[in-house]
Amino acid sequence: MIAQHYKDMLGGKSVIREISEWSTARGAEIGYDNVFDYSLGNPSVPCPAEFTESCRRLLDSCDPVTLHGYSPTLTLPAVRAAVAKSLNRRFGMDYTADHIFMTSGAAGALAHALRCVAVPGQNILTFAPYFPEYKPYVEGAGLTLRVVPPRTEDFQIDFDAMEALLDADTAAVLINTPNNPSGAVYSARTLTELADRLKAAGKRFGHRIFLISDEPYREILFGGQSFAYPAKFYDDTLTCYSFSKSLSVPGERIGYLAACPRCEEASLIVPMCGQISRGIGHNCPSSMIQLAAADCLDVTSDLQVYETNMELIWDELKRLGFTVVKPDGTFYIFPKALEEDANAFCRKAMAYDLALVPGDTFGCPGYFRMAYCVGTEKVRRSFAALERFVSREYGIEV
Ligand SMILES: Cc1ncc(COP(=O)(O)O)c(C=O)c1O
């Protein structure tokens, strides 16, 4: 007998993927250059030369049996040590290799983090708008995702709304900073209050509540700002990272989990990850890619294009009268749609060859996401379509 649960999921496929597939199909008709595809968060810039060179050097100089062999259950010690050192230098932490576990992307890190701190039947709190894959990640671990309604004026945290959803069965709070889809970065003030609230709730419920911090966009920050590192604010933090966006290597599936050295049972988290990976099959990420990522801890792709695109789109959206919070990072922007039903809004946009993603899929109806990981020239060309769309459909003349 096949598993009904996954059969049922076939009816609820990723809306983002569906819109992206529409863009591809439309591109086959009119040329992909003429489709303004703001659907998918796939990096648009190449990986840094250092990554390519590192892969080449490894291929040329390493024993192939070792290079292409299984990595240890707890992943490569030298790579874990290098990641710890880099995090300590950048964020004033005190990780050792024992706190780092290499994973297949942030998805793999989250799969381990959730299973480290929660048992089936418990719940995980996250904040709208949120990355839609959190639902399958959390439910796949036998947990329930509870979504705190958005604070739309700045996409920081509505703490009263959070408190209303916390209960004795809450195992962890899952945050994503910088945020997909809003582009908001949690401020030091937000993280300080979050830490205070979680400590108090932990005392109230008689067990620690973990913070799982998902940070694949940590390197894409605008305006030269520095990053408020959540584990610095709250000891019971598991940080989940991915090189997908910073090095533009999402297909290589590489990231890590970092357990704060002061979290509950800190010395057991990584060994537990080794056991979890046996069960979920997210085990032993490619040895070569672990080594190449470790060679590139201090570099990124040329990420400047995302800020350039953000500024252009921000100006254009404001000019057209949209309500929108200016992103602090990522390659997403999350404006309010021009009608209550963002699905209808995004459907109408398709007639102008604009691929936009309705906010419902991020738990925030009435808004829409634009992923501006596209060439700047195309961004500029899309403005004529955007202007035609809002003028014809909503009578906006500028
Ligand atoms: C917020 C967020 N978390 C996790 C992931 C998964 O990252 P990866 O593909 O590196 O596993 C993504 C990917 O887009 C993301 O946007």
Ligand as a Chemical Component Dictionary entry (heavy atoms), coordinates in Angstrom:
data_LIG
# 
_chem_comp.id                   LIG 
_chem_comp.type                 NON-POLYMER 
_chem_comp.pdbx_formal_charge   0 
_chem_comp.three_letter_code    LIG 
# 
loop_
_chem_comp_atom.comp_id 
_chem_comp_atom.atom_id 
_chem_comp_atom.alt_atom_id 
_chem_comp_atom.type_symbol 
_chem_comp_atom.charge 
_chem_comp_atom.model_Cartn_x 
_chem_comp_atom.model_Cartn_y 
_chem_comp_atom.model_Cartn_z 
_chem_comp_atom.pdbx_ordinal 
LIG C1 C1 C 0 14.646 30.565 4.321  1  
LIG C2 C2 C 0 15.214 29.366 3.679  2  
LIG N1 N1 N 0 15.569 28.332 4.449  3  
LIG C3 C3 C 0 16.097 27.218 3.920  4  
LIG C4 C4 C 0 16.280 27.100 2.579  5  
LIG C5 C5 C 0 16.863 25.833 2.023  6  
LIG O1 O1 O 0 18.176 26.095 1.691  7  
LIG P1 P1 P 0 19.065 24.962 0.928  8  
LIG O2 O2 O 0 18.545 24.907 -0.455 9  
LIG O3 O3 O 0 20.419 25.485 0.987  10 
LIG O4 O4 O 0 18.871 23.712 1.658  11 
LIG C6 C6 C 0 15.924 28.148 1.725  12 
LIG C7 C7 C 0 16.090 28.021 0.258  13 
LIG O5 O5 O 0 15.687 28.827 -0.523 14 
LIG C8 C8 C 0 15.375 29.321 2.290  15 
LIG O6 O6 O 0 14.993 30.352 1.536  16 
# 
loop_
_chem_comp_bond.comp_id 
_chem_comp_bond.atom_id_1 
_chem_comp_bond.atom_id_2 
_chem_comp_bond.value_order 
_chem_comp_bond.pdbx_ordinal 
LIG C1 C2 SING 1  
LIG C2 N1 SING 2  
LIG C2 C8 DOUB 3  
LIG N1 C3 DOUB 4  
LIG C3 C4 SING 5  
LIG C4 C5 SING 6  
LIG C4 C6 DOUB 7  
LIG C5 O1 SING 8  
LIG O1 P1 SING 9  
LIG P1 O2 DOUB 10 
LIG P1 O3 SING 11 
LIG P1 O4 SING 12 
LIG C6 C7 SING 13 
LIG C6 C8 SING 14 
LIG C7 O5 DOUB 15 
LIG C8 O6 SING 16 
# 
